[in-house]
Amino acid sequence: MSKKIRLVDIAEHADVSIATVSRVLNDSGPVSADTAARVLTAIDMLGYERPESLSRTDRGLIGLVVPELGNPIFPALAQELEAAMVGEGFVPVLCTQYAGGVTEDEYVDILRRQRVAGIIFVSGLHADSEADPARYRRLQGDVPFVTINGANPAVDAPNISTNDADAMRKAVEFLTGLGHTKIGLAMGPHRFIPSQEKERGYLTGMAEFSPAATPRIINTFFTFEGGISAAQAFLESGYTAIVCGSDIMALGAASAVQAAGLSVPGDVSITGFDDSRLMTLTNPPLTTLRQPVAAMARYAVNSLTALIAGNKTDAGSMTFAAELVVRGSTGSCPIAPFASERS
């Protein structure tokens, strides 16, 4: 038996007026999509059963193709995208990839057979400079789509990305301000467009803020193990700061530093990229570049719904600035840097 809906509880939880809740429940007045989504979320969170009249998912299906859910940033982005889709009246179809599983191309075939209204690709093959962009040209005129992260000039579709180059420049500027000069960049595979952009920003920052230093980039994988591998190489050369291409890499780098008997940030400062929700709970809490996930998701869904409606949109790239979030994994360059094995 469902709980009786109390308007005052929903209004308090959604931070709206009782009158606004009533308009959403009775569909009796103008309410913005964001506000309606907050009210519906409050109903769900409070354990109420939605009235059948509140069904807002009658405009069709939208496919959401994400690379994997092991990295916390992708579930966070998927959740924001799905909420925005539902707010626009669409049903999201989540397509998750993993090694040995269904490929992006196979998912696209399935989604086309399901006659989806559109598709959103998150860090997909469009972001791989070695992948054939012809797969996306085949969608033109058939299924509207947008891409997130990894703007590829060969893909004629709106792209929504974080400004990766500017983010890495910010990290270098911040670390040089703390006195660091031996600053390394731990990055995923170079073939990925976000990697290339982050490398460009790092090199720009090093040339601008530490011109006497020799930049060093180590490409591994955007994984915990990739962070460990890169950090071990940097430690051998006495680096006091490591800029990482993802939060997961940064956690691996911190693990390598601690396994070597050193401290973060006492001996080595580490920065991440993404600011997934658990980064405040790490030891120490991670200094990172925050992707504006909610704003990017809303812009992506708005762009796709405009395409679905037949409206023209800019097929170029919309970039969002990353925010430097300073926590406990960064500190001043040690006066007496630790002795590396090769020093």
C-alpha positions, 0 to 999 in steps of 0.5 A: 500500500502506497504512502499518503502524499503530504504536500508539505513534506515534498515541498520541504524536500524539494525546496519549493512551495506547496503551491508548486508541488500541487501544480506538478501533481495536478499538471495545473500550471507552468513549472520549469523542467528543473523544478518539476524534476526536483519535485519528482525526485523528492517524491521518489526519495520520500518513498511515495509512489508516483501517481500515474498522471505524473508520467512524463516519459511519452516522447520516446527513448534516448540511448546513453552509451557510456564506457564503463561504470567502474570510474565514479565520474561516469555513473555521476554523469549518467545520473545527471543525464538521465534526470535531464532526459526524464525531465524532458519526457524521454526514457533513458536507455543506459548502455554500459561497456566493459572489456569483452562485452557489447561494443559501442557499434553493437549498442548503436545497432540495437538502439537503432532497431529500438527506434530511439529518438536520439543517442548521447555518447559519453567518452566514446569512440569519437574521443579515440583519435585512432577510431574510424569516424565514419561510424558516426557519419552513418548516423547522420540524417537517421538518428540525432546524437551528441557527444560528451568529452573528446571533441573530434573535428571529424564528427559532425555533431554537437560536443560538450566537453570540459576544457581539459587544456585549461584545467591542466594549466590551472593545476601547473600554475597552482603547484608552481605557486606552492614552490614545485618545479619537478612536476610530472603528468600521469596520463592515459593513452595518448590516442584519446583526445582528452589526453592530448588536450590535457598534455597540451595544457600541461606543457603550456603551463610548464612553459609559462610558470616553470620555464627552466624545468623539463616537462615529463609525461608518462602515458599509462591508463586511466586506472588505479594501476595506471596511476601507480605505474606512473607515480613509481617512475616519477618517484625514481626521478625525485618528482615532488608533484604529480598531476593526474589525468583522472581521480582514479589515477590520482588515488593510485599515485597516492598509493604508490607514494605511501607504499614507498614510505613517503607522505602525501602531501609532505613529500609529494603533492598530487592532483586529480581530475573529475572530482567524483563524489568520494574524493572528499573521503580519501586520505588525504582528501584529493585536490582535483579539477572538478568537471561541471557534470550537472551543467554539461548534462543539461546542455547535452540533453538540451542540444539533443532535444533541439536536434530531435525537434528538427531545430538547427544547433551548432555542431561545434564544441561547447567547453566548460571550465573545470574548477580547481578544488584544493584539498589535502593532497597538495602542499608546499614543495618540501625544503629538502626533497626526498632522496630518489633511488637514482639521485 
